[in-house]
Amino acid sequence: MQKRLMATVVLSGDLDPDPAAAAAALRKAGYEVVTMPEKFRKPADHPRDDFMEVTKCIVGDEVEQAIDAMMADVEFLVRGYGAVCNDCGQINEQHVPFSMPR
C-alpha cells in the first residue's frame, strides 16, 4: 500500500536563502514541492524567510525508516540554499498544503 510523506523546509532570511534553487534541487531528486502562499506570511517575519512542503509517496510498511531517510535526504539537498528540514512525517491523501494539522 502506498503512503505519503511530507517534510517541512524552512529557509531563513538571515542565511540569504535561494528558494528557487532549493525547490529545483528537490524536484530533480523526485520530490513534489509546494511553497508557502504569500497570504500566510506574517508582516513581522523576516522578509526573506520562506517555507516549503516537500512530499513523496512510498510503498511498504517501513514508514519510520522512510521518514528518517527522507528527512536526512531533504536536509542534505537544501542545506546549501539557506534552509533546513524542520520536520517530516506521514500525511493522508486529503492533505491540503500549509493547512493544520497533518
Buried (B, 14 or more C-beta within 10 A) or exposed (E): EEBBBBBBBBBBEEBEBBBEBBBBBBEEBEBBBBBBEEEEEEEEEEEBBBBBBBBBEBEEEEEEEBBEBBBEBBBEBBEEBBBBBBEBBBBEEEBEBBEEEE
